[in-house]
């Protein structure tokens, strides 16, 4: 049987897909334009009119960025922070959520109210600054992720998911001799793959992009993550100083500077290089998104 399309259906489909196409273009074009600028000579970019394709293709911008040892040091700090911070944040958040998902916990509602209160009201910048100073976390790698070990929103998502796990599974495990920790690690965690993958990605993106705390609590340039490197590079003075330093280096970097590298081309190149690692992670966890975002929306 041939399906007949009504005029109203065709118009509605055209409007929906057309709107989605326009929104997709508006969302993706700035990133694409940054890629075009990164692969184009800086002096040519300054002339304007650069849209979809490089007019004067070059790899010199990448040579300059990749010849800077500070960039690789910052990348290493960001990778270590993202991996270690995400692991411990998900672990402690899931552990807290599992405890608060049990109805027999004394004062469970009080603990939940306290946790939710901290989600809306915080101590403020100055008290947090004094608190971290007293803990000895200034110019310390730990300050990059310890203040974010427990995220209340993630805890609520974990708690909702844990409440949907059939109680019979945990009871069976306890009858076989499992303790509460045994149930958590051997039963609950293996069943929580979608929520762990989804929240881990969100937390990893946060740790990768976060730069404000590092700018406040870290003065040692060797401990600054790559986002702070990018922030410093966006400052035109820092870009000019970097170009001046690299122009004195014999070989590739110095030659690249002589071929009209500009601060803007460096900024766009650094932006692309910094964004690629976290973008490459998305395809591997995409299959968990549908399950993860629907957590708590359906009940058996």
Phi, psi and omega in degrees: 000126181277129180280131179264128179270127175277155181299320180296323178294318180296317180295319180294316178298319179298317180295316182295309183291327176294318178296318179296322179295318179294316179296321178296317179297314180296330181280322187269335186298317179304320178293318179296319179296325176296321177296317180299316180296322181297327181263011181244150177296138185298319180294325178289322177299323181296342178286342179085174177079010180275121187238280190254338184222147176295137177273323180233085186297138178202154174251009184296326179300317180290327177297320180293313182296314185284352176265359180268116181295333179295328178295313181293325176296317179294322177297319178297318178296317181293319179296315179297318180296316182295315183290308182292315182296318180296317181300307184290326179294314179294319182297307183290325178294317179294321180296317177295317181296323180295318177296318181283351177276351181270126184291338183277358181289126179290130179075022183300317181295325179294316179298321179295318179296320179296317180296315180294325178301317180292339179288330181260330183233123180245168184290337182103166186293314184293311176302320178295320178300312180294322181295313180291329177294318178294331178281356178073034183260004178291141182051045184227140179299328184295332183292345181285341182217340182301318179296349183244023184295327180239120176252120187298317181299314177298324179297320179294320178295315177301314183299317178298318179294316182296328180291340180272351178287128182304133181296335181298329179295316180291321179296321178296320179295321179291326176294333178275002175105006180285139171278180178299321178292324177297318177298318182296312186278328186262339182244306188290310183298314178300332179275354188255024182306310182299315183290324178294316180296316182294310182290330177296319179295314180299318180292322178296319177298319179298311181295325181290323185269340186291129181227343188296312182297320179297323179292336181269315191261355182235123176254345180281115184296339180285349180252003182281134177287175188291333178294324176290327173300318180292320178299317178294326180288329178296330174295121186298328179297317179296322179295318180294321178295321179295317179295322179294320179294314184288338179292339179271356180274126180290147177098217191304309186294315181296318178298322181296321180297322180292347179259043168061053168280135180242161178304321181294319179294324176295318181297313180294323179294315178297322179299316180294313182296321180290326184280334188298317183302315183286331177292324182291343181281329187305314183301333184280342181243006183299326183294341180272348187297314184300315178293319185291317184286344180267004181298126178090349182277336180236145177229145179292000000 
